[in-house]
Amino acid sequence: MSDTEPADETADVLDELFATIKQRQEELPEDSYTASLFTHEKGENEVLEKLGEESTELILAAKDDDLEELQYESADFVYHLLVLFAMKGLDVDDLREELESRF
Ligand SMILES: N=c1c2ncn([C@@H]3O[C@H](COP(=O)(O)OP(=O)(O)OP(=O)(O)O)[C@@H](O)[C@H]3O)c2ncn1[C@@H]1O[C@H](COP(=O)(O)O)[C@@H](O)[C@H]1O
């Protein structure tokens, strides 16, 4: 996999993804799945349900030793987690800070 890449690469991807999510939250374009999560009739329950589904899918992939699927479902999970952060007024830096505080 990508264990030779510098840690900053990951940080940049998360920052870029979170900035895109915040932009969708502000502008609510009609053709955006992300925007649809912010306007969903179920409210935040939609993204919470998605997190439940994605975590089940990544657990099943791990149990099957399907690493490609594990990687795919984990990315789905992280994306939905960042949408939840935006909904709650948290920032990706809050996640980074919490992880760093555990070093
Ligand atoms: N990272 C993601 C991302 N990850 C997952 N998803 C969507 O999340 C949904 C996941 O729901 P499901 O698991 O039910 O869908 P599925 O993958 O078809 O089903 P499974 O095979 O997983 O069961 C799909 O519609 C995916 O397209 C994402 N949608 C958007 N992004 C990012 O958000 C940005 C903005 O995209 P828009 O939402 O199109 O504005 C994009 O440029 C991406 O960077």
The ligand as an SDF file (V2000), in Angstrom:
LIG
                    3D

 44 47  0  0  0  0  0  0  0  0999 V2000
  -15.6640   11.1040   -0.7760 N   0  0  0  0  0  0  0  0  0  0  0  0
  -16.8340   11.1700   -1.1970 C   0  0  0  0  0  0  0  0  0  0  0  0
  -17.7260   10.0490   -1.0670 C   0  0  0  0  0  0  0  0  0  0  0  0
  -17.5770    8.8250   -0.5200 N   0  0  0  0  0  0  0  0  0  0  0  0
  -18.7510    8.2030   -0.6660 C   0  0  0  0  0  0  0  0  0  0  0  0
  -19.6480    8.9880   -1.2990 N   0  0  0  0  0  0  0  0  0  0  0  0
  -21.0130    8.6670   -1.6690 C   0  0  0  0  0  0  0  0  0  0  0  0
  -21.6150    8.0600   -0.5770 O   0  0  0  0  0  0  0  0  0  0  0  0
  -22.6380    7.2070   -1.0210 C   0  0  0  0  0  0  0  0  0  0  0  0
  -22.4820    5.9150   -0.2630 C   0  0  0  0  0  0  0  0  0  0  0  0
  -23.7020    5.3600   -0.1910 O   0  0  0  0  0  0  0  0  0  0  0  0
  -23.8960    3.8200   -0.3860 P   0  0  0  0  0  0  0  0  0  0  0  0
  -22.8580    3.0940    0.4250 O   0  0  0  0  0  0  0  0  0  0  0  0
  -25.3070    3.5290   -0.1170 O   0  0  0  0  0  0  0  0  0  0  0  0
  -23.6000    3.7030   -1.9380 O   0  0  0  0  0  0  0  0  0  0  0  0
  -22.8170    2.6410   -2.7650 P   0  0  0  0  0  0  0  0  0  0  0  0
  -21.3400    2.9080   -2.6760 O   0  0  0  0  0  0  0  0  0  0  0  0
  -23.4050    2.6940   -4.1250 O   0  0  0  0  0  0  0  0  0  0  0  0
  -23.1910    1.2890   -2.0530 O   0  0  0  0  0  0  0  0  0  0  0  0
  -22.2560    0.1700   -1.4220 P   0  0  0  0  0  0  0  0  0  0  0  0
  -21.6280   -0.5330   -2.5830 O   0  0  0  0  0  0  0  0  0  0  0  0
  -21.2050    0.8310   -0.5360 O   0  0  0  0  0  0  0  0  0  0  0  0
  -23.2140   -0.6460   -0.6400 O   0  0  0  0  0  0  0  0  0  0  0  0
  -22.4690    7.0390   -2.5340 C   0  0  0  0  0  0  0  0  0  0  0  0
  -23.4490    7.7940   -3.2070 O   0  0  0  0  0  0  0  0  0  0  0  0
  -21.0890    7.6370   -2.7860 C   0  0  0  0  0  0  0  0  0  0  0  0
  -21.0090    8.2820   -4.0390 O   0  0  0  0  0  0  0  0  0  0  0  0
  -19.0400   10.1580   -1.5510 C   0  0  0  0  0  0  0  0  0  0  0  0
  -19.5040   11.2930   -2.1440 N   0  0  0  0  0  0  0  0  0  0  0  0
  -18.6430   12.3480   -2.2620 C   0  0  0  0  0  0  0  0  0  0  0  0
  -17.3400   12.3110   -1.8150 N   0  0  0  0  0  0  0  0  0  0  0  0
  -16.4610   13.5120   -1.9150 C   0  0  0  0  0  0  0  0  0  0  0  0
  -17.2460   14.6660   -1.8580 O   0  0  0  0  0  0  0  0  0  0  0  0
  -16.9120   15.5400   -2.9400 C   0  0  0  0  0  0  0  0  0  0  0  0
  -18.1480   16.3050   -3.3190 C   0  0  0  0  0  0  0  0  0  0  0  0
  -19.0010   15.4530   -4.0260 O   0  0  0  0  0  0  0  0  0  0  0  0
  -20.5520   15.7730   -4.2790 P   0  0  0  0  0  0  0  0  0  0  0  0
  -21.2720   15.1350   -3.1200 O   0  0  0  0  0  0  0  0  0  0  0  0
  -20.8760   15.0660   -5.5490 O   0  0  0  0  0  0  0  0  0  0  0  0
  -20.7450   17.2250   -4.3000 O   0  0  0  0  0  0  0  0  0  0  0  0
  -16.3880   14.6100   -4.0460 C   0  0  0  0  0  0  0  0  0  0  0  0
  -15.5110   15.2960   -4.8780 O   0  0  0  0  0  0  0  0  0  0  0  0
  -15.6800   13.5510   -3.2360 C   0  0  0  0  0  0  0  0  0  0  0  0
  -14.3730   14.0420   -2.9470 O   0  0  0  0  0  0  0  0  0  0  0  0
  1  2  2  0
  2  3  1  0
  2 31  1  0
  3  4  1  0
  3 28  2  0
  4  5  2  0
  5  6  1  0
  6  7  1  0
  6 28  1  0
  7  8  1  0
  7 26  1  0
  8  9  1  0
  9 10  1  0
  9 24  1  0
 10 11  1  0
 11 12  1  0
 12 13  2  0
 12 14  1  0
 12 15  1  0
 15 16  1  0
 16 17  2  0
 16 18  1  0
 16 19  1  0
 19 20  1  0
 20 21  2  0
 20 22  1  0
 20 23  1  0
 24 25  1  0
 24 26  1  0
 26 27  1  0
 28 29  1  0
 29 30  2  0
 30 31  1  0
 31 32  1  0
 32 33  1  0
 32 43  1  0
 33 34  1  0
 34 35  1  0
 34 41  1  0
 35 36  1  0
 36 37  1  0
 37 38  2  0
 37 39  1  0
 37 40  1  0
 41 42  1  0
 41 43  1  0
 43 44  1  0
M  END
$$$$
